[in-house]
Amino acid sequence: DPRLVPGLPAGLGLRSLLITPILAGPQIIGLLAVGDRFENQPFRDEDLSTLQIVAGQASVAVENHRLHEQLKSANLRLQEFDRLKSEFVAMVAHDFRSPLMAIRGFAEMVLEDSDIGVENRKQFVQTIINETDDLARLATDTFLITQMETGHFTYLWTEMDLGAFILDAVARGRADHPVGLDVPAGLPRVTADPERLRQVL
């Protein structure tokens, strides 16, 4: 085994050395060595058997520690995932509220104001349709959580014009705050999933 340092017995002044591997399945994870039996007696088969038993117990202890660390790491990842999911659900719930309030407000205006002009009525109804589309997109986003958890989440890759896409995505986002855009001409085409990229923007 490469971990056995050449000249170790001589360096430690040993006359005899008994070594057994510590195994994890077929893999050697360490070596257990004892040197110079009491009163310099030669090692016997019983000594080898005893050392192998101790090595077996050491192997079990090492494997238990490895599994414990693995479990602890997996648990931390699950806790982080659960935290992110809770944040995402809270964000989506908040995002649902805005279009719902807009739909209700414009619908009430159309219903209650009999003197509203045709153009205003069209504009209000179009706003309701746009907000409904936003709600449908949000519903799709929440469905993505289930897809991610079950491992069925897939990307739909396509080549797209990045500059035109950014301008369209920001306009459709209708941010509550002013947004400045500087999209240089001639941006390269990219391969992406348009809906996922729209979500990011």
BELCOR-V378294 format. One record per backbone hydrogen bond with DSSP energy under -0.5 kcal/mol. NH is the residue of the N-H (numbers start at 1). CO is the residue of the C=O. If there is no record, write none. Layout:
# BELCOR-V378294
nh: <NH;NH>
co: <CO;CO>
This chain:
# BELCOR-V378294
nh: <4;5;8;11;12;13;14;18;20;22;23;24;27;29;29;30;32;33;34;36;40;41;48;49;50;51;52;53;54;55;56;57;58;59;60;61;62;63;64;65;66;67;68;69;70;71;72;73;74;75;76;77;78;79;80;81;82;83;84;85;86;87;88;89;90;91;92;93;94;95;96;97;98;99;100;101;102;103;104;105;106;107;108;109;110;111;112;113;114;116;121;122;123;124;125;126;127;128;129;130;131;132;133;134;135;136;137;138;139;140;141;142;143;144;144;145;145;146;147;148;149;150;151;151;152;153;157;158;160;162;162;165;166;167;168;169;170;171;172;173;174;184;187;190;192;192;194;197;198;199;200;201>
co: <1;3;5;7;8;10;9;34;32;30;21;27;24;22;27;22;20;31;18;16;37;38;44;45;46;47;48;49;50;51;52;53;54;55;56;57;58;59;60;61;62;63;64;65;66;67;68;69;70;71;72;73;74;75;76;77;78;79;80;81;82;83;84;85;86;87;88;89;90;91;92;93;94;95;96;97;98;99;100;101;102;103;104;105;106;107;108;109;112;113;117;118;119;120;121;122;123;124;125;126;127;128;129;130;131;132;133;134;135;136;137;138;139;140;141;141;142;142;143;144;145;146;147;148;147;147;155;192;190;160;188;161;162;163;164;165;166;167;168;169;170;182;184;160;158;190;192;193;194;195;196;197>
